Amino acid sequence: MHEDKRKRLEAKGFRVGTVAELLALSPEEEEYIELKLRLADGLRQRRAEKQLTQGEAAKMMKSSQSRIAKMEAADETVSLDLLIRSLFALGTWRDELARLIKSKRVPRAASRSR
């Protein structure tokens, strides 16, 4: 967030902080969520690199399109195990997985439907 926007919000009585502060997450919970988001982003990127639709990826993984969408959204019902197995199913190697795990996640911009 830009400094000027933060100052305007604080001047109007808003408190600006992190998601971890808002949800009172422990450092371990915050790291777990960040890891899940990195893996979900990696799955989406890997599928896009292979030029697959969610439906096509689902057929490869013997799953459903809606399940792929949940994986890519890091839905709470999706386990780390499932994300990792799905990455492997799309041809991700262990060294690539290690880079994903170690990487700093770049937050995605929110999209608007019109």
Secondary structure, 3 states (H helix, E strand, C coil): CCHHHHHHHHHCCCCCCCHHHHHCCCHHHHHHHHHHHHHHHHHHHHHHHCCCCHHHHHHHCCCCHHHHHHHHCCCCCCCHHHHHHHHHHCCCCHHHHHHHHHCCCCCCCCCCCC
